[in-house]
Amino acid sequence: MNEQTFSLEVFPSTKSLPNLKIASNIFRNANQLTISYTLAGDIQEVIIAPPADTSTRKHELWKDTCFEFFLGIKNSQQYWEFNLSPAGHWNIYRFDSYRQGMQEETAFIKLPFSVNNQSDCLTLALNVDLNKIVSADQPLEVAITTVIKYRDGEVSYWALTHKGAEADFHLRDSFTVRI
């Protein structure tokens, strides 16, 4: 499959800095998934956790600046939520259907990804083998999202599309990328 590049949009009712931009690209080759994010602009106004000594699985990463994506199998209600913190922490949750049956996905014991934090740009990149959760012939639907926490404590929600009346990354109508 070809690489696809996107710009994320902030949920209309949440705060956004005028110069803040989030771009993402995604690529699937057999069952290797590569996804990257670029946060650019006034990032000095964003709370970005410093790199941790050790990358570990942690809960509730979405309460701070967190890069996320949601992965669903076409024609199935089951999906996964991947959370990636700029500090290097991560988690993956499996759902049976919309916000139902949430459990930590134990097929992964590590999720190594890279973070490069500059004064005006932060990039995060992940390359993951999906064989532990899906087969290479299964078509996937993806939602690419980000939570941004500002220095003043405000939070904004970014996604390819916002289908609900409230910011809700779990809505299956938002899984618009086909890979």
N, CA, C and O of each residue as an XYZ file, in Angstrom:
716
protein
N       0.841     -1.187      0.000
C       0.000      0.000      0.000
C       0.878      1.239      0.000
O       2.028      1.209      0.438
N       0.318      2.312     -0.494
C       1.053      3.565     -0.564
C       0.987      4.307      0.757
O       0.058      4.146      1.549
N       1.997      5.118      0.963
C       2.008      5.984      2.134
C       0.936      7.047      1.968
O       0.749      7.590      0.879
N       0.234      7.340      3.054
C      -0.809      8.365      3.048
C      -0.437      9.428      4.068
O      -0.018      9.106      5.180
N      -0.588     10.691      3.696
C      -0.239     11.812      4.557
C      -1.485     12.639      4.843
O      -2.321     12.844      3.962
N      -1.603     13.112      6.083
C      -2.799     13.824      6.518
C      -2.432     15.008      7.399
O      -1.348     15.062      7.980
N      -3.357     15.952      7.485
C      -3.309     17.025      8.475
C      -4.469     16.803      9.425
O      -5.603     16.599      8.992
N      -4.193     16.842     10.703
C      -5.245     16.667     11.691
C      -5.935     18.004     11.941
O      -5.330     19.068     11.814
N      -7.207     17.926     12.295
C      -8.027     19.102     12.570
C      -8.403     19.108     14.044
O      -8.675     18.060     14.629
N      -8.418     20.294     14.639
C      -8.811     20.407     16.037
C     -10.337     20.342     16.131
O     -11.043     20.831     15.249
N     -10.840     19.732     17.214
C     -12.284     19.713     17.433
C     -12.748     21.156     17.599
O     -12.147     21.905     18.369
N     -13.799     21.560     16.898
C     -14.182     22.969     16.829
C     -14.381     23.680     18.164
O     -14.069     24.866     18.268
N     -14.883     23.002     19.174
C     -15.169     23.704     20.433
C     -13.993     23.700     21.405
O     -14.136     24.151     22.542
N     -12.831     23.197     20.976
C     -11.681     23.202     21.880
C     -10.669     24.243     21.425
O     -10.624     24.628     20.257
N      -9.868     24.683     22.372
C      -8.859     25.706     22.114
C      -7.780     25.177     21.177
O      -7.405     24.005     21.226
N      -7.295     26.070     20.328
C      -6.149     25.744     19.492
C      -5.333     27.001     19.280
O      -5.883     28.091     19.123
N      -4.035     26.848     19.277
C      -3.164     27.968     18.948
C      -3.146     28.142     17.435
O      -3.105     27.150     16.707
N      -3.176     29.382     16.943
C      -3.282     29.589     15.496
C      -2.122     29.003     14.694
O      -2.311     28.628     13.537
N      -0.957     28.918     15.263
C       0.205     28.415     14.516
C       0.490     26.941     14.740
O       1.466     26.418     14.203
N      -0.340     26.260     15.520
C      -0.104     24.845     15.811
C      -0.647     23.981     14.681
O      -1.780     24.166     14.237
N       0.165     23.043     14.222
C      -0.213     22.124     13.145
C       0.207     20.712     13.540
O       1.242     20.507     14.173
N      -0.622     19.745     13.152
C      -0.271     18.339     13.368
C      -0.465     17.613     12.049
O      -1.554     17.609     11.475
N       0.607     17.001     11.583
C       0.556     16.193     10.360
C       0.897     14.761     10.737
O       1.588     14.505     11.723
N       0.398     13.839      9.930
C       0.667     12.428     10.181
C       0.799     11.711      8.855
O       0.216     12.113      7.849
N       1.578     10.640      8.871
C       1.550      9.758      7.712
C       1.545      8.321      8.192
O       2.012      7.996      9.284
N       0.995      7.469      7.331
C       0.822      6.065      7.687
C       1.122      5.217      6.457
O       0.839      5.602      5.322
N       1.701      4.056      6.721
C       2.091      3.155      5.641
C       1.988      1.732      6.171
O       2.429      1.439      7.283
N       1.400      0.851      5.364
C       1.321     -0.568      5.737
C       1.936     -1.385      4.615
O       1.532     -1.281      3.457
N       2.912     -2.193      4.971
C       3.551     -3.116      4.039
C       3.392     -4.505      4.643
O       4.013     -4.822      5.658
N       2.554     -5.337      4.012
C       2.169     -6.628      4.587
C       1.557     -6.327      5.956
O       0.485     -5.724      6.022
N       2.204     -6.727      7.040
C       1.650     -6.434      8.355
C       2.552     -5.528      9.186
O       2.405     -5.448     10.406
N       3.476     -4.851      8.529
C       4.281     -3.830      9.196
C       3.566     -2.497      9.027
O       3.325     -2.052      7.905
N       3.233     -1.870     10.130
C       2.574     -0.575     10.107
C       3.561      0.484     10.570
O       4.178      0.353     11.628
N       3.704      1.520      9.778
C       4.531      2.664     10.146
C       3.621      3.879     10.212
O       2.890      4.176      9.267
N       3.674      4.570     11.327
C       2.894      5.794     11.488
C       3.794      6.835     12.129
O       4.582      6.525     13.023
N       3.671      8.068     11.668
C       4.445      9.152     12.277
C       3.582     10.388     12.412
O       2.612     10.586     11.680
N       3.962     11.205     13.362
C       3.277     12.457     13.660
C       4.313     13.566     13.675
O       5.451     13.358     14.094
N       3.916     14.740     13.219
C       4.743     15.937     13.337
C       3.889     17.032     13.948
O       2.877     17.440     13.378
N       4.306     17.502     15.108
C       3.665     18.622     15.795
C       4.563     19.828     15.563
O       5.727     19.821     15.963
N       4.032     20.861     14.923
C       4.861     22.016     14.567
C       4.154     23.311     14.940
O       2.934     23.349     15.102
N       4.938     24.363     15.073
C       4.400     25.685     15.393
C       4.772     26.101     16.799
O       5.911     25.923     17.232
N       3.798     26.660     17.514
C       4.022     27.184     18.869
C       4.064     26.066     19.907
O       3.285     26.076     20.859
N       4.964     25.109     19.730
C       4.954     23.957     20.644
C       5.495     24.295     22.033
O       5.347     23.496     22.958
N       6.117     25.460     22.194
C       6.549     25.865     23.531
C       5.351     26.119     24.441
O       5.505     26.181     25.661
N       4.143     26.268     23.855
C       2.920     26.447     24.634
C       2.245     25.120     24.975
O       1.222     25.098     25.660
N       2.815     24.016     24.498
C       2.268     22.681     24.721
C       3.064     21.986     25.813
O       4.292     22.073     25.837
N       2.383     21.304     26.711
C       3.077     20.509     27.724
C       3.534     19.215     27.053
O       2.718     18.397     26.627
N       4.828     19.049     26.970
C       5.423     17.853     26.377
C       6.279     17.192     27.450
O       7.273     17.758     27.905
N       5.883     15.996     27.845
C       6.609     15.279     28.897
C       8.052     15.032     28.454
O       8.286     14.654     27.306
N       9.010     15.238     29.339
C      10.407     14.961     28.990
C      10.632     13.462     28.815
O       9.885     12.656     29.368
N      11.649     13.084     28.054
C      11.913     11.658     27.840
C      12.150     10.930     29.162
O      12.875     11.412     30.032
N      11.537      9.782     29.292
C      11.715      8.948     30.487
C      12.974      8.101     30.318
O      13.405      7.837     29.195
N      13.555      7.680     31.426
C      14.723      6.803     31.371
C      14.361      5.458     30.756
O      15.163      4.854     30.045
N      13.152      4.998     31.034
C      12.683      3.707     30.539
C      11.294      3.862     29.962
O      10.421      4.471     30.580
N      11.090      3.316     28.783
C       9.781      3.306     28.155
C       8.951      2.197     28.789
O       9.355      1.034     28.788
N       7.791      2.559     29.329
C       6.956      1.566     29.997
C       5.497      1.709     29.570
O       5.083      2.745     29.050
N       4.746      0.668     29.797
C       3.297      0.686     29.567
C       2.671      1.481     30.709
O       2.937      1.211     31.880
N       1.837      2.462     30.362
C       1.166      3.276     31.376
C      -0.275      3.519     30.973
O      -0.610      3.544     29.789
N      -1.111      3.695     31.962
C      -2.527      3.975     31.742
C      -2.777      5.479     31.700
O      -1.981      6.271     32.204
N      -3.888      5.849     31.097
C      -4.408      7.215     31.071
C      -3.436      8.226     30.468
O      -3.364      9.370     30.917
N      -2.701      7.806     29.466
C      -1.779      8.725     28.790
C      -2.523      9.869     28.119
O      -1.952     10.942     27.922
N      -3.789      9.659     27.764
C      -4.595     10.668     27.082
C      -4.916     11.861     27.964
O      -5.487     12.836     27.474
N      -4.573     11.822     29.245
C      -4.804     12.971     30.120
C      -3.785     14.079     29.888
O      -3.952     15.195     30.379
N      -2.730     13.771     29.141
C      -1.695     14.741     28.788
C      -1.492     14.674     27.275
O      -2.212     13.957     26.579
N      -0.525     15.411     26.776
C      -0.238     15.358     25.348
C       0.080     13.915     24.966
O       0.971     13.288     25.539
N      -0.663     13.401     23.989
C      -0.574     11.992     23.629
C      -0.944     11.820     22.162
O      -1.941     12.371     21.696
N      -0.145     11.063     21.446
C      -0.418     10.744     20.048
C      -1.095      9.382     20.030
O      -0.637      8.442     20.680
N      -2.189      9.283     19.279
C      -2.993      8.076     19.324
C      -3.402      7.658     17.918
O      -3.424      8.464     16.988
N      -3.721      6.391     17.795
C      -4.445      5.943     16.616
C      -5.308      4.762     17.005
O      -5.013      4.032     17.952
N      -6.376      4.593     16.255
C      -7.351      3.551     16.493
C      -7.369      2.662     15.259
O      -7.441      3.146     14.129
N      -7.302      1.376     15.486
C      -7.157      0.404     14.406
C      -8.306     -0.587     14.486
O      -8.475     -1.260     15.503
N      -9.097     -0.682     13.426
C     -10.205     -1.612     13.393
C     -10.130     -2.512     12.171
O      -9.610     -2.118     11.127
N     -10.647     -3.710     12.307
C     -10.736     -4.633     11.184
C     -12.021     -4.292     10.421
O     -13.085     -4.134     11.019
N     -11.908     -4.184      9.112
C     -13.079     -3.870      8.297
C     -14.182     -4.904      8.547
O     -13.920     -6.104      8.631
N     -15.403     -4.419      8.663
C     -16.591     -5.247      8.897
C     -16.573     -5.974     10.242
O     -17.215     -7.013     10.395
N     -15.850     -5.440     11.200
C     -15.823     -5.990     12.554
C     -15.985     -4.837     13.535
O     -15.508     -3.732     13.276
N     -16.646     -5.080     14.648
C     -16.789     -4.037     15.664
C     -15.553     -3.921     16.543
O     -15.368     -2.910     17.220
N     -14.701     -4.950     16.540
C     -13.508     -4.956     17.387
C     -12.514     -3.904     16.894
O     -12.372     -3.679     15.692
N     -11.825     -3.259     17.853
C     -10.778     -2.303     17.490
C      -9.772     -2.157     18.623
O      -9.999     -2.612     19.743
N      -8.643     -1.504     18.302
C      -7.570     -1.258     19.247
C      -7.282      0.234     19.315
O      -7.390      0.953     18.322
N      -6.915      0.680     20.508
C      -6.483      2.062     20.736
C      -5.009      2.031     21.127
O      -4.640      1.400     22.117
N      -4.179      2.703     20.360
C      -2.746      2.813     20.628
C      -2.473      4.212     21.175
O      -2.847      5.200     20.544
N      -1.830      4.311     22.335
C      -1.473      5.587     22.965
C       0.046      5.687     23.048
O       0.715      4.765     23.515
N       0.585      6.826     22.587
C       2.031      7.043     22.565
C       2.347      8.402     23.188
O       1.919      9.436     22.676
N       3.086      8.398     24.278
C       3.457      9.634     24.965
C       4.823     10.111     24.477
O       5.709      9.295     24.222
N       4.999     11.433     24.344
C       6.333     11.944     23.986
C       7.424     11.540     24.981
O       8.611     11.600     24.661
N       7.024     11.130     26.182
C       8.008     10.675     27.180
C       8.528      9.281     26.845
O       9.527      8.841     27.415
N       7.866      8.588     25.932
C       8.269      7.231     25.573
C       7.347      6.161     26.133
O       7.508      4.981     25.825
N       6.379      6.564     26.955
C       5.431      5.608     27.516
C       4.359      5.279     26.480
O       4.150      6.031     25.528
N       3.684      4.145     26.676
C       2.734      3.664     25.678
C       1.701      2.764     26.334
O       1.863      2.317     27.469
N       0.634      2.511     25.584
C      -0.312      1.474     25.952
C      -1.169      1.150     24.736
O      -1.309      1.954     23.814
N      -1.735     -0.045     24.761
C      -2.664     -0.497     23.726
C      -3.850     -1.132     24.438
O      -3.688     -1.967     25.328
N      -5.047     -0.718     24.025
C      -6.279     -1.274     24.576
C      -7.071     -1.931     23.456
O      -7.096     -1.439     22.328
N      -7.706     -3.029     23.770
C      -8.577     -3.739     22.827
C     -10.025     -3.534     23.281
O     -10.330     -3.598     24.472
N     -10.910     -3.286     22.309
C     -12.332     -3.102     22.575
C     -13.120     -4.113     21.746
O     -12.759     -4.395     20.603
N     -14.186     -4.653     22.313
C     -15.061     -5.575     21.588
C     -15.967     -4.832     20.614
O     -16.278     -5.334     19.534
N     -16.388     -3.636     21.005
C     -17.236     -2.768     20.191
C     -17.119     -1.366     20.782
O     -16.317     -1.147     21.690
N     -17.897     -0.423     20.286
C     -17.791      0.969     20.708
C     -17.733      1.112     22.230
O     -18.730      0.935     22.930
N     -16.537      1.436     22.718
C     -16.260      1.666     24.144
C     -16.679      0.508     25.053
O     -16.898      0.713     26.246
N     -16.790     -0.688     24.513
C     -17.215     -1.857     25.287
C     -16.095     -2.892     25.372
O     -15.367     -3.109     24.403
N     -15.963     -3.521     26.524
C     -15.005     -4.606     26.714
C     -13.559     -4.157     26.704
O     -12.683     -4.917     26.293
N     -13.288     -2.939     27.147
C     -11.926     -2.419     27.140
C     -11.004     -3.283     28.002
O     -11.271     -3.524     29.179
N      -9.905     -3.745     27.378
C      -8.868     -4.459     28.125
C      -7.506     -4.128     27.532
O      -7.368     -3.845     26.341
N      -6.530     -4.172     28.386
C      -5.166     -3.949     27.921
C      -4.805     -5.055     26.935
O      -5.030     -6.234     27.211
N      -4.245     -4.678     25.785
C      -3.822     -5.668     24.790
C      -2.479     -6.230     25.230
O      -1.464     -5.533     25.199
N      -2.477     -7.494     25.639
C      -1.268     -8.120     26.189
C      -0.404     -8.797     25.126
O       0.642     -9.357     25.452
N      -0.824     -8.756     23.860
C      -0.008     -9.358     22.798
C       1.309     -8.611     22.619
O       2.269     -9.157     22.076
N       1.350     -7.374     23.073
C       2.571     -6.559     22.968
C       3.155     -6.356     24.359
O       2.454     -5.944     25.283
N       4.436     -6.647     24.501
C       5.101     -6.378     25.773
C       6.002     -5.154     25.682
O       6.427     -4.609     26.701
N       6.291     -4.723     24.446
C       7.066     -3.498     24.205
C       6.478     -2.824     22.978
O       5.923     -3.484     22.100
N       6.602     -1.534     22.926
C       6.168     -0.783     21.756
C       7.177      0.340     21.529
O       6.907      1.500     21.841
N       8.334     -0.009     20.987
C       9.374      1.010     20.821
C       9.031      1.984     19.691
O       8.638      1.582     18.596
N       9.189      3.244     19.984
C       8.986      4.288     18.987
C       9.984      5.403     19.265
O      10.547      5.486     20.357
N      10.199      6.254     18.278
C      11.180      7.322     18.430
C      10.482      8.668     18.570
O       9.417      8.901     17.999
N      11.111      9.545     19.344
C      10.623     10.908     19.537
C      11.801     11.842     19.327
O      12.880     11.636     19.883
N      11.582     12.874     18.516
C      12.599     13.894     18.295
C      11.955     15.242     18.600
O      11.082     15.702     17.864
N      12.388     15.868     19.685
C      11.793     17.118     20.146
C      12.762     18.270     19.895
O      13.825     18.346     20.511
N      12.384     19.160     18.989
C      13.144     20.366     18.672
C      12.392     21.572     19.243
O      11.303     21.408     19.793
N      12.943     22.757     19.123
C      12.299     23.948     19.684
C      10.979     24.289     18.996
O      10.080     24.833     19.637
N      10.843     23.982     17.708
C       9.629     24.357     16.988
C       8.916     23.167     16.342
O       7.977     23.346     15.566
N       9.373     21.943     16.670
C       8.813     20.774     16.012
C       9.089     19.521     16.844
O      10.186     19.337     17.372
N       8.083     18.675     16.948
C       8.247     17.385     17.603
C       7.787     16.319     16.619
O       6.712     16.434     16.030
N       8.596     15.285     16.442
C       8.185     14.162     15.607
C       8.182     12.889     16.449
O       9.035     12.691     17.314
N       7.217     12.049     16.176
C       7.095     10.760     16.840
C       6.833      9.742     15.736
O       5.973      9.953     14.881
N       7.575      8.640     15.755
C       7.425      7.620     14.709
C       7.405      6.230     15.336
O       8.175      5.923     16.246
N       6.501      5.401     14.821
C       6.333      4.036     15.302
C       6.331      3.098     14.108
O       5.695      3.372     13.091
N       7.043      1.995     14.238
C       6.999      0.910     13.266
C       6.657     -0.338     14.066
O       7.425     -0.758     14.932
N       5.493     -0.935     13.774
C       5.017     -2.052     14.587
C       4.556     -3.200     13.690
O       3.945     -2.992     12.643
N       4.864     -4.398     14.128
C       4.413     -5.616     13.456
C       3.040     -5.970     14.023
O       2.903     -6.233     15.218
N       2.037     -5.975     13.169
C       0.664     -6.226     13.612
C       0.295     -7.707     13.643
O      -0.845     -8.042     13.967
N       1.226     -8.601     13.315
C       0.925    -10.036     13.264
C       0.380    -10.580     14.575
O      -0.300    -11.606     14.579
N       0.664     -9.918     15.676
C       0.197    -10.402     16.973
C      -1.306    -10.191     17.175
O      -1.917    -10.813     18.044
N      -1.903     -9.294     16.350
C      -3.327     -9.004     16.566
C      -4.193     -9.167     15.315
O      -5.395     -9.402     15.439
N      -3.620     -9.048     14.119
C      -4.395     -9.204     12.882
C      -3.543     -9.914     11.842
O      -2.315     -9.927     11.932
N      -4.203    -10.502     10.861
C      -3.439    -11.133      9.778
C      -3.208    -10.111      8.667
O      -3.950     -9.137      8.538
N      -2.184    -10.345      7.881
C      -1.766     -9.400      6.850
C      -2.817     -9.209      5.764
O      -2.805     -8.187      5.076
N      -3.721    -10.164      5.593
C      -4.725    -10.046      4.535
C      -6.004     -9.330      4.996
O      -6.915     -9.115      4.196
N      -6.073     -8.962      6.275
C      -7.263     -8.278      6.768
C      -7.184     -6.781      6.463
O      -6.227     -6.117      6.860
N      -8.190     -6.247      5.758
C      -8.206     -4.805      5.527
C      -8.510     -4.074      6.835
O      -9.375     -4.483      7.609
N      -7.780     -2.992      7.057
C      -7.901     -2.247      8.308
C      -8.446     -0.848      8.054
O      -8.260     -0.267      6.985
N      -9.120     -0.331      9.066
C      -9.620      1.036      9.077
C      -8.989      1.741     10.271
O      -8.944      1.194     11.373
N      -8.498      2.968     10.043
C      -7.703      3.653     11.055
C      -8.235      5.060     11.303
O      -8.641      5.760     10.374
N      -8.226      5.458     12.564
C      -8.461      6.843     12.961
C      -7.148      7.351     13.554
O      -6.571      6.710     14.432
N      -6.684      8.486     13.079
C      -5.428      9.073     13.558
C      -5.799     10.295     14.391
O      -6.510     11.186     13.925
N      -5.304     10.327     15.639
C      -5.756     11.337     16.596
C      -4.602     11.818     17.477
O      -3.542     11.195     17.534
N      -4.833     12.929     18.155
C      -3.858     13.473     19.099
C      -4.591     14.279     20.161
O      -5.562     14.978     19.871
N      -4.112     14.170     21.391
C      -4.581     15.020     22.484
C      -3.440     15.981     22.794
O      -2.299     15.560     22.988
N      -3.752     17.267     22.840
C      -2.746     18.288     23.148
C      -3.150     18.989     24.440
O      -4.265     19.494     24.567
N      -2.220     19.011     25.397
C      -2.459     19.737     26.652
C      -1.554     20.965     26.657
O      -0.338     20.863     26.488
N      -2.178     22.129     26.855
C      -1.457     23.400     26.834
C      -0.953     23.757     28.227
O      -1.418     23.217     29.231
N      -0.014     24.657     28.267
C       0.580     25.092     29.543
C      -0.457     25.695     30.492
O      -0.285     25.638     31.710
N      -1.525     26.270     29.949
C      -2.573     26.845     30.806
C      -3.571     25.794     31.297
O      -4.553     26.136     31.957
N      -3.326     24.510     30.979
C      -4.180     23.426     31.443
C      -5.287     23.045     30.475
O      -5.906     21.993     30.639
N      -5.553     23.866     29.476
C      -6.578     23.543     28.469
C      -6.131     22.343     27.645
O      -4.936     22.092     27.486
N      -7.105     21.608     27.125
C      -6.832     20.422     26.315
C      -7.561     20.569     24.985
O      -8.703     21.028     24.943
N      -6.900     20.177     23.903
C      -7.565     20.161     22.597
C      -7.465     18.756     22.008
O      -6.550     17.991     22.317
N      -8.431     18.443     21.154
C      -8.547     17.107     20.576
C      -8.457     17.222     19.054
O      -9.237     17.940     18.428
N      -7.501     16.510     18.472
C      -7.198     16.596     17.051
C      -7.454     15.242     16.397
O      -7.146     14.198     16.970
N      -8.019     15.270     15.193
C      -8.293     14.034     14.464
C      -8.410     14.353     12.976
O      -8.464     15.515     12.573
N      -8.448     13.306     12.185
C      -8.666     13.484     10.754
C     -10.048     14.052     10.493
O     -10.234     14.877      9.599
N     -11.011     13.604     11.279
C     -12.384     14.063     11.164
C     -13.045     13.941     12.529
O     -12.670     13.095     13.341
N     -14.017     14.782     12.769
C     -14.784     14.737     14.018
C     -16.240     14.502     13.645
O     -16.896     15.400     13.117
N     -16.750     13.308     13.914
C     -18.101     12.924     13.494
C     -19.174     13.174     14.550
O     -20.360     13.218     14.224
N     -18.777     13.336     15.800
C     -19.766     13.474     16.858
C     -19.965     14.909     17.303
O     -19.218     15.807     16.915
N     -20.991     15.111     18.129
C     -21.267     16.425     18.701
C     -20.212     16.804     19.738
O     -20.019     17.982     20.038
N     -19.534     15.797     20.279
C     -18.441     15.999     21.223
C     -17.213     15.300     20.661
O     -17.333     14.404     19.826
N     -16.044     15.703     21.111
C     -14.815     15.032     20.663
C     -14.862     13.583     21.140
O     -14.903     13.323     22.342
N     -14.854     12.648     20.205
C     -14.947     11.224     20.536
C     -14.178     10.430     19.491
O     -14.675     10.191     18.390
N     -12.970     10.027     19.839
C     -12.105      9.310     18.905
C     -12.582      7.885     18.642
O     -12.138      7.258     17.681
N     -13.473      7.367     19.474
C     -13.911      5.971     19.362
C     -15.011      5.749     18.324
O     -15.319      4.603     17.997
N     -15.597      6.801     17.810
C     -16.676      6.646     16.832
C     -16.136      5.969     15.575
O     -15.197      6.460     14.950
N     -16.720      4.874     15.225
C     -16.215      4.076     14.089
C     -16.307      4.840     12.762
O     -15.540      4.560     11.841
N     -17.228      5.796     12.652
C     -17.306      6.628     11.449
C     -16.052      7.464     11.250
O     -15.812      7.983     10.160
N     -15.252      7.596     12.305
C     -14.019      8.379     12.223
C     -12.818      7.551     11.771
O     -11.738      8.104     11.561
N     -12.984      6.254     11.621
C     -11.904      5.384     11.160
C     -11.875      5.453      9.629
O     -12.300      4.516      8.953
N     -11.377      6.554      9.093
C     -11.529      6.860      7.676
C     -10.356      6.439      6.797
O     -10.478      6.441      5.572
N      -9.238      6.083      7.388
C      -8.075      5.670      6.593
C      -8.197      4.159      6.327
O      -8.411      3.374      7.251
N      -8.061      3.777      5.089
C      -8.138      2.360      4.704
C      -6.744      1.880      4.334
O      -6.099      2.425      3.439
N      -6.293      0.850      5.040
C      -4.957      0.293      4.731
C      -5.035     -1.230      4.680
O      -4.026     -1.892      4.436
